[in-house]
Amino acid sequence: MTERVVLHAGCGGNRKEQMPPGFQGPEWREIRYDINPGEAPHIVGSITDMSAVATGSIDAVFSSHVIEHLYAHEVPVALREFYRVLKPDGFLVLTCPDLQSVAEQIASGKLLEPAFRAPSGPISAIDILYGYRPSLSAGNLFMAHRYGFTAASLAQHMAEAGFGRTIAARSLTYDLWVVAPKQAAGDDELYRLAGLYMPPIPPWAGPAAALG
Ligand SMILES: C[S@@+](CC[C@H](N)C(=O)[O-])C[C@H]1O[C@@H](n2cnc3c(N)ncnc32)[C@H](O)[C@@H]1O
């Protein structure tokens, strides 16, 4: 069995068990990475400076609900860091809020009404846009959201960071999911990666689409 390494970027309290099914096999070894030492990551650091991680050393980067906490000018820096640490045949799996769906909710007049119920409680469009209010009111101001993405804008950011192509899907729970191999890939490979590394659980707003 060849070991493969997945860097769990901005892991929070999550572990490999909370990652998509494709990462659950014994061949995947997780390195937990977070800016908050309280989460007891293997590496403490920001995704905007991953100098503790060697160039071309990682098989996959997984990042869930982290990039929206960066300022606009930091986003390209973090995406380039993800690109740098990946091996040539590596890939990125990233999920973050889908501002297009949130905008549709707001345009229909529903800013504060619960949009869906998460394990932590009801979530409204305002929480998805600016950060989860209960976390912010508890004093965790680093949980504020500072930037946002649509599928098209995220694919554009990915391309500008060097990624060959991106496959994206929007969930009905206002999340975007993207999978992007470091090198250009054909449709078959993109859909194979999406099938493995996008979770089967979210009710999807539509099928995954290859972009770029
Ligand atoms: C909303 S939590 C998401 C946690 C987990 N990935 C999940 O999906 O539940 C955001 C996490 O990103 C981390 N974080 C925020 N800014 C970061 C940065 N610049 N670099 C690395 N981690 C960061 C926070 O410490 C926190 O653990």
Ligand as a Chemical Component Dictionary entry (heavy atoms), coordinates in Angstrom:
data_LIG
# 
_chem_comp.id                   LIG 
_chem_comp.type                 NON-POLYMER 
_chem_comp.pdbx_formal_charge   0 
_chem_comp.three_letter_code    LIG 
# 
loop_
_chem_comp_atom.comp_id 
_chem_comp_atom.atom_id 
_chem_comp_atom.alt_atom_id 
_chem_comp_atom.type_symbol 
_chem_comp_atom.charge 
_chem_comp_atom.model_Cartn_x 
_chem_comp_atom.model_Cartn_y 
_chem_comp_atom.model_Cartn_z 
_chem_comp_atom.pdbx_ordinal 
LIG C1  C1  C 0  -15.428 27.525 10.301 1  
LIG S1  S1  S 1  -14.031 26.661 10.933 2  
LIG C2  C2  C 0  -14.063 25.216 9.906  3  
LIG C3  C3  C 0  -13.488 24.033 10.609 4  
LIG C4  C4  C 0  -13.587 22.712 9.819  5  
LIG N1  N1  N 0  -12.730 22.744 8.651  6  
LIG C5  C5  C 0  -15.014 22.422 9.427  7  
LIG O1  O1  O 0  -15.320 22.330 8.228  8  
LIG O2  O2  O -1 -15.862 22.286 10.338 9  
LIG C6  C6  C 0  -12.682 27.581 10.289 10 
LIG C7  C7  C 0  -11.333 27.036 10.719 11 
LIG O3  O3  O 0  -10.334 27.688 9.952  12 
LIG C8  C8  C 0  -9.283  28.087 10.792 13 
LIG N2  N2  N 0  -8.637  29.241 10.152 14 
LIG C9  C9  C 0  -9.121  30.490 10.016 15 
LIG N3  N3  N 0  -8.249  31.256 9.352  16 
LIG C10 C10 C 0  -7.188  30.458 9.046  17 
LIG C11 C11 C 0  -5.957  30.654 8.373  18 
LIG N4  N4  N 0  -5.640  31.850 7.848  19 
LIG N5  N5  N 0  -5.120  29.630 8.255  20 
LIG C12 C12 C 0  -5.412  28.413 8.778  21 
LIG N6  N6  N 0  -6.567  28.154 9.435  22 
LIG C13 C13 C 0  -7.438  29.175 9.562  23 
LIG C14 C14 C 0  -9.942  28.399 12.122 24 
LIG O4  O4  O 0  -9.037  28.341 13.195 25 
LIG C15 C15 C 0  -10.997 27.290 12.178 26 
LIG O5  O5  O 0  -10.485 26.124 12.751 27 
# 
loop_
_chem_comp_bond.comp_id 
_chem_comp_bond.atom_id_1 
_chem_comp_bond.atom_id_2 
_chem_comp_bond.value_order 
_chem_comp_bond.pdbx_ordinal 
LIG C1  S1  SING 1  
LIG S1  C2  SING 2  
LIG S1  C6  SING 3  
LIG C2  C3  SING 4  
LIG C3  C4  SING 5  
LIG C4  N1  SING 6  
LIG C4  C5  SING 7  
LIG C5  O1  DOUB 8  
LIG C5  O2  SING 9  
LIG C6  C7  SING 10 
LIG C7  O3  SING 11 
LIG C7  C15 SING 12 
LIG O3  C8  SING 13 
LIG C8  N2  SING 14 
LIG C8  C14 SING 15 
LIG N2  C9  SING 16 
LIG N2  C13 SING 17 
LIG C9  N3  DOUB 18 
LIG N3  C10 SING 19 
LIG C10 C11 SING 20 
LIG C10 C13 DOUB 21 
LIG C11 N4  SING 22 
LIG C11 N5  DOUB 23 
LIG N5  C12 SING 24 
LIG C12 N6  DOUB 25 
LIG N6  C13 SING 26 
LIG C14 O4  SING 27 
LIG C14 C15 SING 28 
LIG C15 O5  SING 29 
# 
